Amino acid sequence: MKIIISPAKNIRTDRDVLGPRSTPVFLAQANMLRSYLRSMKYEELKAVLHCNDAIAARNFERYQKMDLQSGLTAALLAYDGL
């Protein structure tokens, strides 16, 4: 199995269309991954994501502020990219 962590340029938030029915199955693993990504320095994160400075900066900030418990949007609806 491959897991892709995409450095999205834009993330849509829409809490009205499809609200959560339960706790995500992989919430514990997502928390571990978020903690790991938060612990990275900017340059390390940029290297892992293989992206330009603008996208790296935006995603670095996202990981610092990310709250996996509230204001959630389904990943399928949130992703805005190729």
Beta strands, then each sheet from edge to edge (+ up, - down):
strand 1: 10-11
strand 2: 79-80
sheet 1: 1+ 2-
end
